[in-house]
Amino acid sequence: SLADSVATFAAVAFIKGSYSDLDRFPVAIGISSQIVSNTQQGIIRAESTVSHGGRTLVAVDTRVTSDQGRLLAIVTSTHFVRNSGTN
């Protein structure tokens, strides 16, 4: 859930959209996650990078880490961006 939220925020920033402009809001159409470790305490962090940015598709890579910097998950998501004026 954290990775999905952070990836969506990155996609919104990439398309220079906003959460109020639903015509340009990126919708996740594919999510792949690999959980490589876990933690039972502390703070977790998610950091997203747009790996491909197009007019209608934005791909985002997200890394989730523990507060000690240990990799917990790698999440790749693809977001569809509806063009303005499209029904």
Number of C-alpha atoms within 10 A of each C-alpha: 6 13 23 18 12 19 30 22 16 22 30 21 12 16 18 10 17 14 11 8 10 13 16 21 22 26 18 19 11 11 15 10 14 11 11 11 12 13 12 6 8 8 10 17 15 20 14 22 16 18 13 13 15 11 10 13 19 25 21 24 21 23 20 22 20 19 13 9 10 14 18 18 18 18 19 21 23 24 22 19 23 17 12 11 7 7 6
